[in-house]
Amino acid sequence: MIKKTMGPVIAILAIAGAAVWIYRSQSGASQKFDLSPYHALGAGAAEETAKLLGNKGQVVVMAHDTTEFKNPAVDGQLKSFQQTLKKNNGMSIAATLRFKLTPMERMATGGAAPRDLFLNALQSHSNLGAVVLFCGFPPLTLSDYDTLKQSGTKVVVVSGYLPAYRRLLEAQLIHLAIVPQFDRSTTPAKEPKTLREWFEQDFLVITPDNTATLPY
C-alpha cells in the first residue's frame, strides 16, 4: 500500500536523486552541450508511449515552461516527441501543458509536475490514453491515487530516477518510466548513429514488469 507519507518522501528524494537531471534538463541555465541525447529521449519516449497504448490514443504532455529561461534540452525533447508521435497515425497530442515553478517549489518537489495541473488534465480530457510527464511525478494523496486508477489513464514519466518510482510502478500508478542509465561503465564505445541508438545507450525503460532489475 502507498502510505500517506509518500508525497513528502518523493519530494525529499527528488532533491537528492534528481539534482543532476534537473540542472541539465530543467534549469534555465544557458549551456552548450550535445543535444542529440535529448532529441533521442523525446523520440524514444514517443515510441515507447505509442507501444504502451497499442499505437492508438490521445496523450497530454506536461513539461516546464521555458519562455522566461530558455532551455534547449527541454524544448528539444518536446519537439522530438511531437514529431515522432505525429508519424503514428493512431496517436495524437490532446494538449501540451507547460508550467512554472518558483525556486522554493523546485526545492520542495524536485521539479515535479504540480498536483492540481496533473489532476485537471485527467478530468479535462475524456478517453485520454496517457499523460506524459517530462518532469517528476507529482506528490499525490491517497484519494488522488484512487482518482488516477479510476481514470484508466496511463502515466509515462521521463525524468531522473527516484527510488519512490519503484513502488509507484509496482502499484501501477506509473506505467512507464524512462530514466538515465544507471551504469554507464558497460556502455559500448561505439558512437550512436541513430536517435534510437542514442536512446538505448543513454536511457532505461522501466515498466511494472521489470522493477526487479532496479538497483534500488
C-alpha positions in Angstrom: 0.0 0.0 0.0 1.2 3.5 -0.8 1.5 5.3 2.6 0.2 8.8 3.3 3.8 9.9 3.7 4.7 9.0 0.1 4.2 12.6 -1.1 6.8 14.2 1.3 9.1 11.3 0.7 9.0 11.8 -3.0 9.8 15.5 -2.5 12.8 14.8 -0.3 14.2 12.1 -2.6 13.7 14.3 -5.6 16.1 16.9 -4.2 18.8 14.4 -3.8 18.1 11.9 -6.5 17.3 14.1 -9.5 19.7 17.1 -8.9 21.9 16.4 -11.9 18.9 15.8 -14.2 17.2 19.0 -13.1 20.3 21.0 -13.6 20.9 19.7 -17.1 17.3 19.3 -18.3 15.0 21.6 -16.3 17.0 24.6 -15.3 17.2 27.8 -17.2 21.0 27.8 -17.4 22.3 28.6 -20.8 24.8 25.7 -21.6 26.3 24.4 -24.8 26.2 20.7 -25.0 25.3 18.0 -27.4 21.5 17.9 -27.8 21.5 14.5 -29.6 20.7 12.5 -26.4 17.7 14.9 -25.7 16.3 14.6 -29.2 16.8 10.8 -28.8 15.0 10.9 -25.5 11.9 12.7 -27.0 11.8 10.3 -29.9 12.3 7.2 -27.8 9.6 8.4 -25.3 7.1 8.8 -28.2 7.9 5.4 -29.5 7.6 3.8 -26.0 4.3 5.7 -25.3 2.8 4.5 -28.6 3.8 1.0 -27.8 2.3 1.2 -24.3 -1.0 2.4 -25.8 -1.0 -0.1 -28.7 -0.3 2.6 -31.2 -3.7 4.2 -30.6 -4.9 7.1 -28.4 -4.5 10.7 -27.2 -1.9 11.9 -24.8 -1.4 15.0 -22.7 2.2 16.2 -22.4 3.4 18.1 -19.3 6.8 20.0 -19.0 8.4 23.0 -17.5 7.8 26.4 -19.2 10.9 27.7 -20.9 9.6 31.1 -22.1 11.4 33.1 -19.4 14.5 30.9 -19.1 15.4 29.2 -22.4 16.3 25.6 -22.2 17.2 23.9 -25.5 17.3 20.4 -23.8 13.7 20.6 -22.6 12.5 22.1 -25.9 14.5 19.6 -27.9 12.9 16.7 -26.0 9.4 18.0 -26.6 9.9 18.8 -30.3 11.3 15.4 -31.0 8.5 13.8 -29.1 5.9 15.7 -31.1 7.5 15.0 -34.4 7.9 11.3 -33.7 4.3 10.8 -32.4 2.9 12.6 -35.4 4.3 9.8 -37.6 2.0 7.4 -35.9 -1.5 7.9 -37.4 -3.2 6.3 -34.5 -1.7 8.7 -31.9 -2.3 12.4 -31.2 -1.5 15.0 -28.7 -4.6 16.4 -27.0 -2.7 19.2 -25.1 0.8 20.3 -24.2 0.8 21.9 -20.7 3.8 24.0 -19.6 4.1 25.1 -16.0 6.3 27.4 -14.0 7.7 26.8 -10.5 9.3 29.2 -8.1 12.7 28.3 -6.7 11.1 27.2 -3.4 8.7 25.0 -5.3 11.5 23.4 -7.2 13.4 22.7 -4.0 10.3 21.3 -2.3 9.3 19.0 -5.2 12.4 18.4 -7.2 10.8 20.0 -10.2 7.8 17.6 -10.2 4.6 18.5 -12.0 2.0 20.4 -10.0 -0.6 18.2 -8.4 -3.6 20.4 -9.5 -2.4 20.6 -13.1 -1.9 16.9 -13.3 -5.4 16.1 -11.8 -7.1 18.7 -14.0 -5.5 17.1 -17.1 -7.1 13.8 -16.1 -10.5 15.3 -15.6 -10.5 17.7 -18.6 -9.8 15.2 -21.3 -12.1 12.2 -21.8 -10.8 8.9 -23.1 -7.3 10.1 -22.5 -4.7 7.4 -23.2 -1.7 8.7 -21.3 -0.2 11.7 -19.5 3.4 12.0 -20.4 5.5 13.9 -17.8 8.8 15.4 -18.9 9.4 16.1 -15.2 8.9 14.4 -11.9 5.8 12.6 -10.8 3.6 14.9 -8.7 3.1 14.4 -5.0 -0.4 13.0 -4.6 -2.7 12.0 -1.8 -4.3 8.5 -1.3 -7.6 9.8 -2.8 -5.6 11.2 -5.8 -4.2 7.7 -6.4 -7.7 6.3 -6.5 -8.7 9.1 -9.0 -5.8 8.2 -11.2 -6.6 4.5 -11.2 -10.2 5.0 -11.8 -9.4 7.2 -14.8 -7.7 4.4 -16.6 -5.1 6.8 -17.9 -1.6 5.6 -18.3 1.2 7.6 -16.8 4.6 7.9 -18.5 7.4 9.7 -16.6 10.5 10.9 -18.3 12.8 12.2 -15.6 15.7 11.4 -13.4 15.1 8.2 -11.4 13.8 8.4 -7.8 13.6 5.4 -5.5 9.9 6.1 -4.9 9.3 5.3 -8.6 9.8 1.6 -8.0 6.8 1.4 -5.6 4.7 3.6 -7.8 5.4 1.3 -10.8 4.6 -1.8 -8.9 1.3 -0.2 -7.8 0.7 0.7 -11.4 0.4 4.3 -10.6 3.3 4.9 -13.0 3.1 2.6 -16.1 6.3 3.6 -17.8 9.4 5.4 -16.5 12.2 6.5 -18.8 15.3 7.4 -16.9 19.0 7.8 -17.5 21.1 4.6 -17.5 22.3 3.7 -14.0 25.6 2.2 -15.1 27.4 3.8 -18.0 30.6 1.7 -17.5 29.1 -1.0 -19.7 28.1 1.4 -22.4 29.8 0.4 -25.7 32.4 2.9 -27.1 30.7 2.8 -30.5 29.3 6.2 -31.4 25.4 6.1 -31.9 24.3 6.8 -35.4 20.5 7.0 -35.0 18.2 8.5 -32.4 17.2 5.0 -31.3 20.8 4.1 -30.7 21.3 7.2 -28.7 18.1 6.4 -26.7 19.1 2.8 -26.0 22.6 3.8 -25.0 21.7 6.7 -22.6 18.3 5.8 -21.2 16.5 2.9 -19.5 12.8 1.9 -20.0 11.2 0.7 -16.7 7.8 -1.0 -16.5 5.9 -2.6 -13.7 7.2 -5.9 -15.1 10.9 -5.2 -14.8 11.2 -3.4 -11.5 13.1 -6.3 -10.0 16.1 -5.3 -12.2 16.4 -1.9 -10.4 19.3 -1.4 -8.1 17.1 0.4 -5.5 
